[in-house]
Amino acid sequence: MLKIILCLFAFGYMGISLGEDATNKSLPIVMWHGMGDTCCFSFSLGSFRDFLINILGSNVYVKSIRIGNNVVEDYESGYFVHPNKQVENACQQIASDPKLQNGYNAIGFSQGSQFLRAVAQRCPEPRMNNLISLGGQHQGKKCVFGLPNCPSLSSKTCDKFRKMLNYAAYTSWLQDYLVQATYWHNPLKEEIYRKSSTFLSDINNELNINQTYVENLKKLNKFVLVKFSNDTIVQPIDTEWFQFYTPNQDRVIQPLAESNAAKNLGLNDLVASNTIVFLETEGNHLKFTTEWFKKNILPYLNGEI
């Protein structure tokens, strides 16, 4: 989400560094961008990569997942390449990167968060240590207007997407055509969602239980879920904490422990073992300060946790 990610850098990082000693404990970092962004724009994730190197030390290795041969194809993939294909590609990139073979930490931005979780569940080698989810939609999202504050696309295109998602999200052609349809979650159509979602219901073990997904999630050291309390992009924002509406209505949020996803993925055990960490910050989608990031997220990247 390009326009939102740009807000991250409005505060600047003022050239503050933790020095080279930090790299002695820091694992490499894999990042995955959100909808409407790419791996490497100098004014979005490229700048964030520089920020991480600045605070962790110049020896830290940061890989930003790119799907396709260039940034244009990577941008388009965020809308039009099925997540299963993207995750398979990302797994191949990670497995073939010699700098990641001893493990890595991962940072997902918005939909990149659930994509990286799929990597953790489907491709446990090399090992993902800590997974940091910034505004990820782990129980999907649902909004009567489709794509609120639709970023980086024309209003005409956004309106087209809204209509398609609201009326045809669970058709096979749209599941194949539009990435956002694969994690579209309509609480008023739970049964249709579970049977027709070609990505989210699978990685959430909602149709069939894949015990491998459960075991691989347990291999995470920490799974950090960051919710943005004033988020206008994601509805409901509780999905950023792996929660969603109670089935068959769209007002009351179901406690995490009661959800099918939590039960079927073993999330209740991860909560009990403090593997899952719930963090919240003020601000709109993906908007946080440097000070907040350094205090709350940096310990998961520099080897402290």
N, C-alpha and C positions, 0 to 999 in steps of 0.2 A: 504494500500500500504506500506508494511512493510519496504522495503529498504528506501523509502522516509521518512517515519515517523521517522526512526532512525536518520535522519539528524536534526530533531528538537532538539536533545539533545547534538549535537556536541558543542553547545555554553555553555551548563550547566546552572544551576540556582544558583550556588554558595551559596546555603543555605540561601538565602535571604527570609525573611518572613515578612508579614504584621502584624503578631501578632494575638492574640486570639480575639481582638476586632472586627476583620473583620467578624468573624463567627456570630456575633450578627445580621448582616443584610444579610448574604449570604444564598441564597436558596441552597438546594441540587443540584447536577449536574448530568445529565445523558449524557453519551458519547456513540457514535456509530462509530466503526472503519470503515475503507475503505477496498477495495478489496486487498487481499493478506496479511491481518493482522488478528489479533484476539483481543478479549476484553482485554487480561490480560498478554500478554508476558511482562516480567520484563524489556525488552529492547525496548519496544515500548509504547503501551497505559498504561501498568502497571507503567512505569516510568513517563508517563505524569500525571497519577493519583497522584503519589507522588509529582510531581511538583505543581499541583493544591493545594494539602493539605499544601505544604510548604508555598505557598504565601497567602493562604486564612485562614490558621489556622487548627489545628488538629481536630477541631470539625466539619468541613465541611464534608458532606456525598457525595461521588462520586460513582455513579453506572455506570459500563461499560456494555453495552448490550452484552450478550452472547447468540447466537442461537445454541442450542444443549446441550449435556450433558458434553462436555469438549472442550478444545481449538482446538482439531483436527476437531471436528464437526463444531465448530464456524468458523474456517478457511475455511472449505469446503463450508459452507453456503454462503460465500461471492461470490461464483461462481455458486453454483448448487441448492440452495433453493430459490424458487421464492420470490421476494420482498413482494408480498401480504401476503404470509405465514410468512415471517420474521416480517413484520410490525404487523400482528395480534399477534404473539408471544411476541414482544416487548411491545405492548399495555397491554397484560396480565401481563407481568412482572412489568410494571410501576404501573398498577392499584392495584396490590396485595402487593406492597411494602409500608409498613406503614410509612416509612421515607419520602415518596414522596407525601403524601396525601395533604399537604398544598401548593403544587406547586414546580416547579423545573425549572432550566435553562438547556438548552441542547446545546451540542457541537457535530456537525457532521464532520467527516473527510471524504472528497471525497464522494464516493457514500453513506456513512452513513449520509450525509447531506440531500439528497433527501429522504432517508428512514425516518429520523426524521421529515422532513416536512410532510410526509404522516401520521406520528403519530399525529402531531399537527392537521391535517385536519380531520382525521378519529376518533381520540380518545382524545377529548378535556378535559377529566377528568381523573386524576387530571390535573390541568392547567399547560401548558408549558408557562413560562413567557418570557424569551428571547431565541431565537433560533439563534445560531451562526453556520454559514455554512462556513467551511474551504475548499475551492476548490470544492464545490459541483457542480454537473452537472444538474442544475435545468431545463434546456431546452434540456437535453441529450447531447450526443456528437456524432461526426461523423468524422472518419478519414479513408482515403483510405487504410491505412495500418492496420486498425483494432484496435490493442492495442499497441500504441507507447510506447516504453520503458517498455514493459510488465514485471511487477515486480514479483518476487518470484516464477515464474514458469519456467520450462525448455524452451529453445528456440523452441524445437519441439512442445511442447504444445501451446506456444504462436502463432506459425505459424498456427497451426490447428484452434485456436480461430479466428485469423485474417481472414482466408479463410471463415470460417462459418459466421462470422459477415458481411463480405462484400457481400456475395452472398445469404445468407439465413436468415438474421436477423429477417425477418418478417414472417417466416414460423411458424406454430403453434408448431411444435416439438421443434424448437430452443427457442421460447419464453418460453416454459415450461422447457427447459433443462438448459439454460445459463442465469444467472442474467443479464449480461451486454447487452444481446439482448433486455431486457425489457425497457432499456432507450437509445437504439440506435436510433439516429435521423438522417435520411438521408434527407437533404433539397431538393434533387432532386426527392424524392418520398414522398412528404408530405401527399398525400391522403392515400397511403398505410400505412405510419407510423401512422397516426391518427386512422385508422381502425384496425390495427394489433398489435400495442403496447399494451401489457397487463398490463402495470404499469404506465409508464410516461404519456401517453396521457390521462389516467384516472385522475391522481392526478393534471394534468394541465388543466383539464376541456376542453379538445380539441375535444372530440367526443360528449359527453353529458355534460350539465352544472349541476353540483351538487351544489346547493346553500348552502348546509351544509358546503362544503369545503370553500366557500367564507366566510361564517360567522365565521367559526372556525379560519381561518387565521387572521381575524380581532381581535381575542382575544389575539394575541401575543402583548406583550409590545414593543419588538423590534425584527426585523428579520435582522440579520447582515450577509451580503454577502461579503465574503473575496475572492478577485481575486489575483492570483499569476501571476505577470506580465511576468515572464520568464518560465511559465509552459510548459513543453514538454510532459506531460501526457495527458492533456485535449485539445481537438480541437473542436470548437474554445474556447479560454479561456473566451470569453464573456459569455458563458453559466454559468460561476461562478457568474455573475451579472444578471442572468436570461434573457440573450439575446441570439439570435441565428441568423443564416444567414437569409436573406430575402428569402422567398420561391422560389424554382426552380433555385437556383444558390448557389455557395459555396464560395463567395468572399466578398460580402457586408453584413455587420451586420445590421440587422433590429433594429431600435430604440425600446426600451422596450415598450413604450406606444402604439406602433402599432401592437405588437404581439398578436396573439389569446390568448395565455396563460395569458398575462397581462390583457387583456380585460375580459376574462372569469373567472379569479380568483380574480378580483378586485384589482390587484396589483397597478394600477394607483392611486386608492384611498389610498393605503398604502404608496405609494411614497409621495403623497400630504400631508399626515398626519405625515410624517417623521418616520413612523413605520419601513420602510425599510431603512437600513443604508448600503451604499456602501463603502467598504474599499479595499485598494489595497496595496500589499507589493511586493517588489522585491524578486526574488528567484524562484526556481523550485517548483514543486507541493508539498504542505504541508511543505515547508521549510521557517521558519521564526526564528527570534531571540527572546530570552527571553525578551529583552528590548522592542521590538515591541509589543509582546503579552501583557506585563504588561501595556504599555501605551494605547493600542488601544482596547484590549479585556477585560482586567481585570475589568474595570468599569461596564461591563454588568454582571459580576459574583459576585461582592462583595457588591451589593446593591446600588451602586451609580446611576445606570440607570435602 
